[in-house]
Amino acid sequence: MSDKQQLLYCADKALCSLQKAQKKLYSAHNMGVFDIWGGGLLTSMAKHGDLNEANYYLKEAKQDLEVLKDQMGGVDLQIDLGSGLEAIDIWLDNIFIDLTVQDKICAAQTQVHQAISQLQSIIAKLKD
């Protein structure tokens, strides 16, 4: 496998992981809206389940993006999902915490969208 093929493979794999993370963040966002309007314990748990899965996919993407970054200055993925808020959100559930978590989800969605756009540009360059 040539270097270019290896970079393209890593980019495609990272893109797939980012798209999976994006779907989980979308689901977490929807659960967050429901939680703000009175969802409760189960809603908070489902929201954080989605966030944990999104975080898993982001870690996968980051590993593949490191190869791109080393070889060609690819995407630098630094997304904070506020993992320290999970216990507080579930056990001390209130509107202020729900809004804080929702803000973090929205920020992560924006960052993932930007990373996907950058990665799609890199993939297009690699295919030329």
N, CA, C and O atoms as CSV, one atom per row, in Angstrom:
chain,resi,resn,atom,element,x,y,z
A,1,MET,N,N,0.852,-1.177,0.000
A,1,MET,CA,C,0.000,0.000,0.000
A,1,MET,C,C,0.898,1.241,0.000
A,1,MET,O,O,1.803,1.362,0.826
A,2,SER,N,N,0.640,2.154,-0.931
A,2,SER,CA,C,1.451,3.368,-1.015
A,2,SER,C,C,1.096,4.314,0.133
A,2,SER,O,O,0.077,4.153,0.804
A,3,ASP,N,N,1.961,5.297,0.335
A,3,ASP,CA,C,1.721,6.290,1.392
A,3,ASP,C,C,0.403,7.022,1.159
A,3,ASP,O,O,-0.361,7.261,2.094
A,4,LYS,N,N,0.151,7.370,-0.090
A,4,LYS,CA,C,-1.078,8.085,-0.422
A,4,LYS,C,C,-2.308,7.219,-0.133
A,4,LYS,O,O,-3.311,7.715,0.380
A,5,GLN,N,N,-2.230,5.948,-0.459
A,5,GLN,CA,C,-3.336,5.032,-0.183
A,5,GLN,C,C,-3.546,4.865,1.324
A,5,GLN,O,O,-4.680,4.792,1.798
A,6,GLN,N,N,-2.448,4.806,2.062
A,6,GLN,CA,C,-2.552,4.672,3.515
A,6,GLN,C,C,-3.194,5.924,4.124
A,6,GLN,O,O,-4.033,5.824,5.019
A,7,LEU,N,N,-2.795,7.095,3.635
A,7,LEU,CA,C,-3.388,8.341,4.122
A,7,LEU,C,C,-4.877,8.397,3.791
A,7,LEU,O,O,-5.685,8.818,4.619
A,8,LEU,N,N,-5.236,7.977,2.595
A,8,LEU,CA,C,-6.634,7.973,2.182
A,8,LEU,C,C,-7.440,6.991,3.038
A,8,LEU,O,O,-8.572,7.284,3.424
A,9,TYR,N,N,-6.863,5.844,3.327
A,9,TYR,CA,C,-7.519,4.851,4.185
A,9,TYR,C,C,-7.767,5.440,5.580
A,9,TYR,O,O,-8.866,5.315,6.121
A,10,CYS,N,N,-6.757,6.073,6.153
A,10,CYS,CA,C,-6.902,6.686,7.484
A,10,CYS,C,C,-7.923,7.816,7.458
A,10,CYS,O,O,-8.708,7.965,8.394
A,11,ALA,N,N,-7.917,8.599,6.409
A,11,ALA,CA,C,-8.869,9.710,6.286
A,11,ALA,C,C,-10.297,9.192,6.174
A,11,ALA,O,O,-11.203,9.717,6.821
A,12,ASP,N,N,-10.497,8.167,5.359
A,12,ASP,CA,C,-11.834,7.584,5.215
A,12,ASP,C,C,-12.325,6.973,6.529
A,12,ASP,O,O,-13.489,7.115,6.903
A,13,LYS,N,N,-11.416,6.299,7.212
A,13,LYS,CA,C,-11.761,5.679,8.495
A,13,LYS,C,C,-12.110,6.752,9.530
A,13,LYS,O,O,-13.076,6.600,10.278
A,14,ALA,N,N,-11.332,7.829,9.574
A,14,ALA,CA,C,-11.597,8.928,10.498
A,14,ALA,C,C,-12.928,9.596,10.168
A,14,ALA,O,O,-13.696,9.940,11.066
A,15,LEU,N,N,-13.197,9.777,8.877
A,15,LEU,CA,C,-14.449,10.386,8.456
A,15,LEU,C,C,-15.642,9.540,8.909
A,15,LEU,O,O,-16.642,10.076,9.388
A,16,CYS,N,N,-15.534,8.253,8.759
A,16,CYS,CA,C,-16.604,7.346,9.190
A,16,CYS,C,C,-16.837,7.485,10.704
A,16,CYS,O,O,-17.979,7.564,11.156
A,17,SER,N,N,-15.762,7.513,11.467
A,17,SER,CA,C,-15.882,7.664,12.922
A,17,SER,C,C,-16.500,9.010,13.290
A,17,SER,O,O,-17.336,9.086,14.190
A,18,LEU,N,N,-16.093,10.063,12.600
A,18,LEU,CA,C,-16.654,11.392,12.868
A,18,LEU,C,C,-18.146,11.442,12.531
A,18,LEU,O,O,-18.926,12.079,13.239
A,19,GLN,N,N,-18.530,10.782,11.468
A,19,GLN,CA,C,-19.942,10.764,11.093
A,19,GLN,C,C,-20.776,9.991,12.120
A,19,GLN,O,O,-21.912,10.365,12.409
A,20,LYS,N,N,-20.207,8.913,12.668
A,20,LYS,CA,C,-20.892,8.168,13.724
A,20,LYS,C,C,-21.009,9.033,14.986
A,20,LYS,O,O,-22.046,9.041,15.648
A,21,ALA,N,N,-19.944,9.750,15.305
A,21,ALA,CA,C,-19.976,10.646,16.466
A,21,ALA,C,C,-21.019,11.734,16.259
A,21,ALA,O,O,-21.738,12.101,17.188
A,22,GLN,N,N,-21.098,12.247,15.038
A,22,GLN,CA,C,-22.065,13.291,14.718
A,22,GLN,C,C,-23.501,12.795,14.960
A,22,GLN,O,O,-24.331,13.527,15.498
A,23,LYS,N,N,-23.780,11.566,14.564
A,23,LYS,CA,C,-25.115,10.990,14.780
A,23,LYS,C,C,-25.416,10.854,16.269
A,23,LYS,O,O,-26.529,11.145,16.708
A,24,LYS,N,N,-24.435,10.418,17.038
A,24,LYS,CA,C,-24.631,10.270,18.484
A,24,LYS,C,C,-24.812,11.629,19.152
A,24,LYS,O,O,-25.608,11.759,20.082
A,25,LEU,N,N,-24.085,12.638,18.689
A,25,LEU,CA,C,-24.253,13.986,19.235
A,25,LEU,C,C,-25.631,14.537,18.887
A,25,LEU,O,O,-26.241,15.234,19.697
A,26,TYR,N,N,-26.116,14.238,17.712
A,26,TYR,CA,C,-27.458,14.657,17.318
A,26,TYR,C,C,-28.497,14.022,18.246
A,26,TYR,O,O,-29.426,14.689,18.703
A,27,SER,N,N,-28.329,12.732,18.515
A,27,SER,CA,C,-29.239,12.035,19.413
A,27,SER,C,C,-29.150,12.607,20.835
A,27,SER,O,O,-30.169,12.808,21.495
A,28,ALA,N,N,-27.919,12.866,21.297
A,28,ALA,CA,C,-27.732,13.446,22.629
A,28,ALA,C,C,-28.361,14.837,22.712
A,28,ALA,O,O,-28.940,15.210,23.732
A,29,HIS,N,N,-28.239,15.595,21.621
A,29,HIS,CA,C,-28.850,16.929,21.574
A,29,HIS,C,C,-30.366,16.826,21.733
A,29,HIS,O,O,-30.972,17.570,22.504
A,30,ASN,N,N,-30.967,15.897,20.996
A,30,ASN,CA,C,-32.416,15.713,21.096
A,30,ASN,C,C,-32.832,15.284,22.502
A,30,ASN,O,O,-33.824,15.778,23.039
A,31,MET,N,N,-32.078,14.370,23.089
A,31,MET,CA,C,-32.378,13.948,24.462
A,31,MET,C,C,-32.184,15.113,25.430
A,31,MET,O,O,-32.914,15.241,26.414
A,32,GLY,N,N,-31.201,15.955,25.145
A,32,GLY,CA,C,-30.940,17.124,25.987
A,32,GLY,C,C,-32.094,18.107,25.966
A,32,GLY,O,O,-32.459,18.667,27.000
A,33,VAL,N,N,-32.669,18.319,24.792
A,33,VAL,CA,C,-33.834,19.205,24.686
A,33,VAL,C,C,-34.983,18.634,25.510
A,33,VAL,O,O,-35.653,19.361,26.242
A,34,PHE,N,N,-35.201,17.343,25.385
A,34,PHE,CA,C,-36.250,16.687,26.165
A,34,PHE,C,C,-35.949,16.795,27.661
A,34,PHE,O,O,-36.855,17.023,28.463
A,35,ASP,N,N,-34.687,16.632,28.030
A,35,ASP,CA,C,-34.276,16.700,29.435
A,35,ASP,C,C,-34.513,18.099,30.008
A,35,ASP,O,O,-34.942,18.234,31.154
A,36,ILE,N,N,-34.238,19.128,29.224
A,36,ILE,CA,C,-34.456,20.503,29.675
A,36,ILE,C,C,-35.932,20.723,30.004
A,36,ILE,O,O,-36.265,21.415,30.966
A,37,TRP,N,N,-36.800,20.137,29.206
A,37,TRP,CA,C,-38.234,20.332,29.401
A,37,TRP,C,C,-38.845,19.313,30.347
A,37,TRP,O,O,-40.061,19.118,30.345
A,38,GLY,N,N,-38.005,18.652,31.165
A,38,GLY,CA,C,-38.544,17.796,32.229
A,38,GLY,C,C,-38.334,16.317,32.049
A,38,GLY,O,O,-39.117,15.523,32.571
A,39,GLY,N,N,-37.308,15.915,31.332
A,39,GLY,CA,C,-37.082,14.502,31.051
A,39,GLY,C,C,-36.829,13.631,32.265
A,39,GLY,O,O,-37.473,12.594,32.421
A,40,GLY,N,N,-35.908,14.028,33.125
A,40,GLY,CA,C,-35.629,13.249,34.317
A,40,GLY,C,C,-34.438,12.312,34.198
A,40,GLY,O,O,-33.629,12.411,33.276
A,41,LEU,N,N,-34.358,11.400,35.162
A,41,LEU,CA,C,-33.215,10.502,35.323
A,41,LEU,C,C,-32.946,9.648,34.085
A,41,LEU,O,O,-31.811,9.590,33.612
A,42,LEU,N,N,-33.960,8.995,33.564
A,42,LEU,CA,C,-33.755,8.101,32.414
A,42,LEU,C,C,-33.316,8.868,31.177
A,42,LEU,O,O,-32.493,8.384,30.400
A,43,THR,N,N,-33.863,10.058,30.995
A,43,THR,CA,C,-33.462,10.885,29.860
A,43,THR,C,C,-32.003,11.297,29.987
A,43,THR,O,O,-31.249,11.245,29.015
A,44,SER,N,N,-31.606,11.707,31.194
A,44,SER,CA,C,-30.207,12.086,31.429
A,44,SER,C,C,-29.278,10.909,31.169
A,44,SER,O,O,-28.212,11.073,30.577
A,45,MET,N,N,-29.681,9.731,31.610
A,45,MET,CA,C,-28.851,8.542,31.397
A,45,MET,C,C,-28.733,8.221,29.911
A,45,MET,O,O,-27.650,7.876,29.438
A,46,ALA,N,N,-29.830,8.329,29.174
A,46,ALA,CA,C,-29.796,8.063,27.730
A,46,ALA,C,C,-28.921,9.086,27.021
A,46,ALA,O,O,-28.147,8.737,26.130
A,47,LYS,N,N,-29.044,10.351,27.418
A,47,LYS,CA,C,-28.241,11.424,26.816
A,47,LYS,C,C,-26.756,11.141,27.025
A,47,LYS,O,O,-25.960,11.258,26.093
A,48,HIS,N,N,-26.388,10.772,28.243
A,48,HIS,CA,C,-24.975,10.516,28.520
A,48,HIS,C,C,-24.497,9.210,27.898
A,48,HIS,O,O,-23.308,9.060,27.618
A,49,GLY,N,N,-25.398,8.271,27.682
A,49,GLY,CA,C,-25.039,7.074,26.920
A,49,GLY,C,C,-24.635,7.444,25.501
A,49,GLY,O,O,-23.643,6.941,24.972
A,50,ASP,N,N,-25.418,8.332,24.892
A,50,ASP,CA,C,-25.085,8.823,23.546
A,50,ASP,C,C,-23.760,9.583,23.559
A,50,ASP,O,O,-22.942,9.425,22.654
A,51,LEU,N,N,-23.551,10.407,24.586
A,51,LEU,CA,C,-22.303,11.170,24.680
A,51,LEU,C,C,-21.100,10.247,24.849
A,51,LEU,O,O,-20.041,10.495,24.272
A,52,ASN,N,N,-21.257,9.193,25.632
A,52,ASN,CA,C,-20.155,8.234,25.811
A,52,ASN,C,C,-19.828,7.535,24.495
A,52,ASN,O,O,-18.658,7.319,24.180
A,53,GLU,N,N,-20.859,7.181,23.725
A,53,GLU,CA,C,-20.614,6.561,22.417
A,53,GLU,C,C,-19.957,7.554,21.463
A,53,GLU,O,O,-19.043,7.198,20.720
A,54,ALA,N,N,-20.426,8.797,21.485
A,54,ALA,CA,C,-19.815,9.825,20.633
A,54,ALA,C,C,-18.346,9.994,20.995
A,54,ALA,O,O,-17.497,10.119,20.113
A,55,ASN,N,N,-18.044,9.997,22.283
A,55,ASN,CA,C,-16.666,10.129,22.741
A,55,ASN,C,C,-15.815,8.962,22.253
A,55,ASN,O,O,-14.660,9.160,21.877
A,56,TYR,N,N,-16.359,7.761,22.253
A,56,TYR,CA,C,-15.652,6.580,21.747
A,56,TYR,C,C,-15.294,6.776,20.269
A,56,TYR,O,O,-14.160,6.526,19.860
A,57,TYR,N,N,-16.269,7.226,19.475
A,57,TYR,CA,C,-16.014,7.447,18.051
A,57,TYR,C,C,-15.020,8.581,17.820
A,57,TYR,O,O,-14.221,8.533,16.885
A,58,LEU,N,N,-15.073,9.598,18.674
A,58,LEU,CA,C,-14.112,10.700,18.549
A,58,LEU,C,C,-12.692,10.226,18.843
A,58,LEU,O,O,-11.743,10.673,18.198
A,59,LYS,N,N,-12.541,9.332,19.802
A,59,LYS,CA,C,-11.209,8.775,20.102
A,59,LYS,C,C,-10.697,7.953,18.932
A,59,LYS,O,O,-9.516,8.013,18.589
A,60,GLU,N,N,-11.601,7.173,18.313
A,60,GLU,CA,C,-11.204,6.406,17.127
A,60,GLU,C,C,-10.737,7.343,16.011
A,60,GLU,O,O,-9.700,7.118,15.386
A,61,ALA,N,N,-11.514,8.387,15.779
A,61,ALA,CA,C,-11.172,9.349,14.715
A,61,ALA,C,C,-9.841,10.019,15.009
A,61,ALA,O,O,-9.025,10.217,14.108
A,62,LYS,N,N,-9.624,10.366,16.262
A,62,LYS,CA,C,-8.387,11.060,16.642
A,62,LYS,C,C,-7.158,10.212,16.332
A,62,LYS,O,O,-6.140,10.742,15.888
A,63,GLN,N,N,-7.237,8.909,16.561
A,63,GLN,CA,C,-6.107,8.025,16.252
A,63,GLN,C,C,-5.766,8.065,14.767
A,63,GLN,O,O,-4.597,8.149,14.391
A,64,ASP,N,N,-6.787,8.006,13.937
A,64,ASP,CA,C,-6.546,8.043,12.489
A,64,ASP,C,C,-6.101,9.428,12.030
A,64,ASP,O,O,-5.297,9.557,11.108
A,65,LEU,N,N,-6.625,10.450,12.675
A,65,LEU,CA,C,-6.246,11.812,12.305
A,65,LEU,C,C,-4.800,12.130,12.680
A,65,LEU,O,O,-4.171,12.983,12.054
A,66,GLU,N,N,-4.274,11.457,13.687
A,66,GLU,CA,C,-2.862,11.656,14.065
A,66,GLU,C,C,-1.937,11.288,12.911
A,66,GLU,O,O,-0.931,11.957,12.675
A,67,VAL,N,N,-2.280,10.223,12.195
A,67,VAL,CA,C,-1.476,9.814,11.034
A,67,VAL,C,C,-1.508,10.919,9.981
A,67,VAL,O,O,-0.473,11.272,9.416
A,68,LEU,N,N,-2.685,11.459,9.720
A,68,LEU,CA,C,-2.806,12.539,8.738
A,68,LEU,C,C,-2.060,13.783,9.194
A,68,LEU,O,O,-1.383,14.437,8.400
A,69,LYS,N,N,-2.186,14.102,10.458
A,69,LYS,CA,C,-1.533,15.298,10.994
A,69,LYS,C,C,-0.018,15.186,10.859
A,69,LYS,O,O,0.652,16.150,10.486
A,70,ASP,N,N,0.517,14.007,11.165
A,70,ASP,CA,C,1.962,13.793,11.054
A,70,ASP,C,C,2.445,13.879,9.615
A,70,ASP,O,O,3.513,14.429,9.349
A,71,GLN,N,N,1.667,13.341,8.692
A,71,GLN,CA,C,2.089,13.248,7.295
A,71,GLN,C,C,1.812,14.507,6.476
A,71,GLN,O,O,2.589,14.865,5.591
A,72,MET,N,N,0.683,15.185,6.784
A,72,MET,CA,C,0.311,16.290,5.911
A,72,MET,C,C,-0.397,17.452,6.608
A,72,MET,O,O,-1.059,18.256,5.952
A,73,GLY,N,N,-0.265,17.545,7.918
A,73,GLY,CA,C,-0.883,18.661,8.624
A,73,GLY,C,C,-2.389,18.597,8.595
A,73,GLY,O,O,-3.051,19.600,8.328
A,74,GLY,N,N,-2.940,17.429,8.868
A,74,GLY,CA,C,-4.389,17.229,8.812
A,74,GLY,C,C,-5.145,17.895,9.947
A,74,GLY,O,O,-4.643,18.820,10.585
A,75,VAL,N,N,-6.330,17.427,10.185
A,75,VAL,CA,C,-7.258,17.982,11.164
A,75,VAL,C,C,-6.777,17.691,12.579
A,75,VAL,O,O,-6.389,16.565,12.890
A,76,ASP,N,N,-6.803,18.710,13.435
A,76,ASP,CA,C,-6.475,18.530,14.844
A,76,ASP,C,C,-7.785,18.487,15.620
A,76,ASP,O,O,-8.503,19.485,15.680
A,77,LEU,N,N,-8.099,17.352,16.207
A,77,LEU,CA,C,-9.382,17.141,16.861
A,77,LEU,C,C,-9.252,17.329,18.367
A,77,LEU,O,O,-8.643,16.506,19.051
A,78,GLN,N,N,-9.822,18.406,18.876
A,78,GLN,CA,C,-9.833,18.702,20.314
A,78,GLN,C,C,-11.267,19.024,20.702
A,78,GLN,O,O,-11.679,20.183,20.641
A,79,ILE,N,N,-12.030,18.016,21.101
A,79,ILE,CA,C,-13.444,18.221,21.430
A,79,ILE,C,C,-13.683,17.782,22.867
A,79,ILE,O,O,-13.366,16.655,23.248
A,80,ASP,N,N,-14.246,18.689,23.657
A,80,ASP,CA,C,-14.534,18.422,25.068
A,80,ASP,C,C,-16.025,18.191,25.238
A,80,ASP,O,O,-16.834,19.089,25.004
A,81,LEU,N,N,-16.382,16.979,25.648
A,81,LEU,CA,C,-17.789,16.663,25.878
A,81,LEU,C,C,-18.202,16.854,27.329
A,81,LEU,O,O,-19.318,16.492,27.702
A,82,GLY,N,N,-17.329,17.411,28.151
A,82,GLY,CA,C,-17.692,17.683,29.539
A,82,GLY,C,C,-17.999,16.434,30.336
A,82,GLY,O,O,-19.035,16.353,30.996
A,83,SER,N,N,-17.104,15.457,30.278
A,83,SER,CA,C,-17.352,14.171,30.927
A,83,SER,C,C,-17.550,14.287,32.434
A,83,SER,O,O,-18.213,13.434,33.023
A,84,GLY,N,N,-17.003,15.305,33.070
A,84,GLY,CA,C,-17.168,15.471,34.503
A,84,GLY,C,C,-18.577,15.858,34.912
A,84,GLY,O,O,-18.910,15.826,36.097
A,85,LEU,N,N,-19.400,16.220,33.954
A,85,LEU,CA,C,-20.766,16.644,34.259
A,85,LEU,C,C,-21.755,15.483,34.333
A,85,LEU,O,O,-22.893,15.674,34.763
A,86,GLU,N,N,-21.346,14.294,33.924
A,86,GLU,CA,C,-22.291,13.182,33.825
A,86,GLU,C,C,-22.958,12.871,35.157
A,86,GLU,O,O,-24.186,12.828,35.236
A,87,ALA,N,N,-22.173,12.655,36.198
A,87,ALA,CA,C,-22.752,12.296,37.496
A,87,ALA,C,C,-23.623,13.421,38.039
A,87,ALA,O,O,-24.698,13.174,38.585
A,88,ILE,N,N,-23.161,14.638,37.888
A,88,ILE,CA,C,-23.931,15.784,38.373
A,88,ILE,C,C,-25.255,15.884,37.615
A,88,ILE,O,O,-26.304,16.109,38.219
A,89,ASP,N,N,-25.206,15.718,36.300
A,89,ASP,CA,C,-26.413,15.835,35.477
A,89,ASP,C,C,-27.430,14.755,35.829
A,89,ASP,O,O,-28.633,15.014,35.851
A,90,ILE,N,N,-26.949,13.551,36.103
A,90,ILE,CA,C,-27.866,12.440,36.393
A,90,ILE,C,C,-28.436,12.549,37.807
A,90,ILE,O,O,-29.638,12.369,38.002
A,91,TRP,N,N,-27.597,12.840,38.784
A,91,TRP,CA,C,-28.058,12.792,40.178
A,91,TRP,C,C,-28.548,14.123,40.720
A,91,TRP,O,O,-29.396,14.131,41.612
A,92,LEU,N,N,-28.063,15.227,40.230
A,92,LEU,CA,C,-28.526,16.545,40.678
A,92,LEU,C,C,-29.210,17.259,39.522
A,92,LEU,O,O,-28.944,18.429,39.248
A,93,ASP,N,N,-30.078,16.546,38.865
A,93,ASP,CA,C,-30.715,17.010,37.641
A,93,ASP,C,C,-31.495,18.304,37.877
A,93,ASP,O,O,-32.448,18.342,38.655
A,94,ASN,N,N,-31.059,19.376,37.175
A,94,ASN,CA,C,-31.811,20.631,37.200
A,94,ASN,C,C,-31.589,21.371,35.891
A,94,ASN,O,O,-30.726,21.004,35.094
A,95,ILE,N,N,-32.358,22.391,35.685
A,95,ILE,CA,C,-32.345,23.129,34.412
A,95,ILE,C,C,-30.982,23.743,34.108
A,95,ILE,O,O,-30.573,23.788,32.948
A,96,PHE,N,N,-30.277,24.212,35.126
A,96,PHE,CA,C,-28.981,24.868,34.910
A,96,PHE,C,C,-27.927,23.878,34.420
A,96,PHE,O,O,-27.148,24.175,33.514
A,97,ILE,N,N,-27.918,22.721,35.023
A,97,ILE,CA,C,-26.973,21.686,34.587
A,97,ILE,C,C,-27.351,21.188,33.193
A,97,ILE,O,O,-26.485,20.989,32.341
A,98,ASP,N,N,-28.664,20.988,32.968
A,98,ASP,CA,C,-29.120,20.558,31.647
A,98,ASP,C,C,-28.700,21.550,30.566
A,98,ASP,O,O,-28.268,21.145,29.486
A,99,LEU,N,N,-28.821,22.835,30.847
A,99,LEU,CA,C,-28.426,23.863,29.872
A,99,LEU,C,C,-26.916,23.869,29.645
A,99,LEU,O,O,-26.458,24.066,28.519
A,100,THR,N,N,-26.149,23.657,30.701
A,100,THR,CA,C,-24.688,23.598,30.572
A,100,THR,C,C,-24.272,22.422,29.695
A,100,THR,O,O,-23.434,22.568,28.805
A,101,VAL,N,N,-24.858,21.264,29.950
A,101,VAL,CA,C,-24.549,20.082,29.141
A,101,VAL,C,C,-24.986,20.309,27.694
A,101,VAL,O,O,-24.274,19.931,26.764
A,102,GLN,N,N,-26.145,20.919,27.504
A,102,GLN,CA,C,-26.644,21.180,26.150
A,102,GLN,C,C,-25.694,22.113,25.393
A,102,GLN,O,O,-25.459,21.928,24.199
A,103,ASP,N,N,-25.149,23.114,26.090
A,103,ASP,CA,C,-24.172,24.015,25.451
A,103,ASP,C,C,-22.939,23.246,24.998
A,103,ASP,O,O,-22.418,23.490,23.909
A,104,LYS,N,N,-22.467,22.312,25.832
A,104,LYS,CA,C,-21.293,21.507,25.461
A,104,LYS,C,C,-21.603,20.617,24.257
A,104,LYS,O,O,-20.760,20.435,23.379
A,105,ILE,N,N,-22.809,20.069,24.222
A,105,ILE,CA,C,-23.205,19.232,23.088
A,105,ILE,C,C,-23.227,20.065,21.807
A,105,ILE,O,O,-22.723,19.631,20.771
A,106,CYS,N,N,-23.812,21.257,21.880
A,106,CYS,CA,C,-23.877,22.135,20.695
A,106,CYS,C,C,-22.482,22.525,20.212
A,106,CYS,O,O,-22.217,22.540,19.010
A,107,ALA,N,N,-21.593,22.839,21.151
A,107,ALA,CA,C,-20.217,23.195,20.779
A,107,ALA,C,C,-19.521,22.000,20.120
A,107,ALA,O,O,-18.807,22.163,19.130
A,108,ALA,N,N,-19.732,20.802,20.670
A,108,ALA,CA,C,-19.124,19.601,20.088
A,108,ALA,C,C,-19.679,19.336,18.699
A,108,ALA,O,O,-18.936,18.937,17.802
A,109,GLN,N,N,-20.978,19.553,18.510
A,109,GLN,CA,C,-21.573,19.358,17.183
A,109,GLN,C,C,-20.924,20.281,16.158
A,109,GLN,O,O,-20.622,19.862,15.041
A,110,THR,N,N,-20.714,21.528,16.539
A,110,THR,CA,C,-20.079,22.492,15.643
A,110,THR,C,C,-18.658,22.060,15.300
A,110,THR,O,O,-18.249,22.117,14.140
A,111,GLN,N,N,-17.903,21.626,16.316
A,111,GLN,CA,C,-16.517,21.210,16.097
A,111,GLN,C,C,-16.452,19.965,15.214
A,111,GLN,O,O,-15.588,19.874,14.342
A,112,VAL,N,N,-17.343,19.019,15.427
A,112,VAL,CA,C,-17.350,17.805,14.612
A,112,VAL,C,C,-17.725,18.149,13.172
A,112,VAL,O,O,-17.132,17.621,12.232
A,113,HIS,N,N,-18.693,19.018,13.000
A,113,HIS,CA,C,-19.079,19.445,11.645
A,113,HIS,C,C,-17.883,20.090,10.927
A,113,HIS,O,O,-17.636,19.803,9.756
A,114,GLN,N,N,-17.150,20.951,11.624
A,114,GLN,CA,C,-15.970,21.592,11.031
A,114,GLN,C,C,-14.894,20.560,10.701
A,114,GLN,O,O,-14.263,20.628,9.646
A,115,ALA,N,N,-14.690,19.610,11.604
A,115,ALA,CA,C,-13.686,18.570,11.351
A,115,ALA,C,C,-14.066,17.727,10.135
A,115,ALA,O,O,-13.206,17.372,9.329
A,116,ILE,N,N,-15.352,17.408,10.005
A,116,ILE,CA,C,-15.814,16.636,8.846
A,116,ILE,C,C,-15.557,17.418,7.559
A,116,ILE,O,O,-15.093,16.853,6.569
A,117,SER,N,N,-15.857,18.704,7.574
A,117,SER,CA,C,-15.628,19.537,6.378
A,117,SER,C,C,-14.152,19.572,6.001
A,117,SER,O,O,-13.802,19.430,4.829
A,118,GLN,N,N,-13.283,19.761,6.999
A,118,GLN,CA,C,-11.842,19.791,6.735
A,118,GLN,C,C,-11.371,18.441,6.195
A,118,GLN,O,O,-10.573,18.376,5.260
A,119,LEU,N,N,-11.870,17.384,6.791
A,119,LEU,CA,C,-11.451,16.047,6.379
A,119,LEU,C,C,-11.934,15.734,4.970
A,119,LEU,O,O,-11.217,15.086,4.207
A,120,GLN,N,N,-13.125,16.179,4.612
A,120,GLN,CA,C,-13.616,15.967,3.250
A,120,GLN,C,C,-12.744,16.700,2.235
A,120,GLN,O,O,-12.531,16.205,1.128
A,121,SER,N,N,-12.240,17.872,2.605
A,121,SER,CA,C,-11.308,18.598,1.726
A,121,SER,C,C,-9.999,17.837,1.559
A,121,SER,O,O,-9.455,17.759,0.458
A,122,ILE,N,N,-9.500,17.280,2.650
A,122,ILE,CA,C,-8.264,16.506,2.605
A,122,ILE,C,C,-8.445,15.269,1.735
A,122,ILE,O,O,-7.576,14.929,0.933
A,123,ILE,N,N,-9.580,14.602,1.901
A,123,ILE,CA,C,-9.857,13.396,1.097
A,123,ILE,C,C,-9.927,13.751,-0.386
A,123,ILE,O,O,-9.414,13.017,-1.230
A,124,ALA,N,N,-10.564,14.875,-0.697
A,124,ALA,CA,C,-10.647,15.310,-2.100
A,124,ALA,C,C,-9.247,15.552,-2.673
A,124,ALA,O,O,-8.970,15.183,-3.814
A,125,LYS,N,N,-8.363,16.175,-1.880
A,125,LYS,CA,C,-6.981,16.419,-2.333
A,125,LYS,C,C,-6.243,15.106,-2.532
A,125,LYS,O,O,-5.500,14.949,-3.501
A,126,LEU,N,N,-6.443,14.161,-1.618
A,126,LEU,CA,C,-5.756,12.875,-1.740
A,126,LEU,C,C,-6.227,12.076,-2.951
A,126,LEU,O,O,-5.459,11.292,-3.509
A,127,LYS,N,N,-7.458,12.263,-3.357
A,127,LYS,CA,C,-7.993,11.530,-4.504
A,127,LYS,C,C,-7.564,12.123,-5.847
A,127,LYS,O,O,-7.693,11.478,-6.887
A,128,ASP,N,N,-7.054,13.354,-5.817
A,128,ASP,CA,C,-6.595,13.983,-7.066
A,128,ASP,C,C,-5.319,13.372,-7.562
A,128,ASP,O,O,-4.799,13.785,-8.599
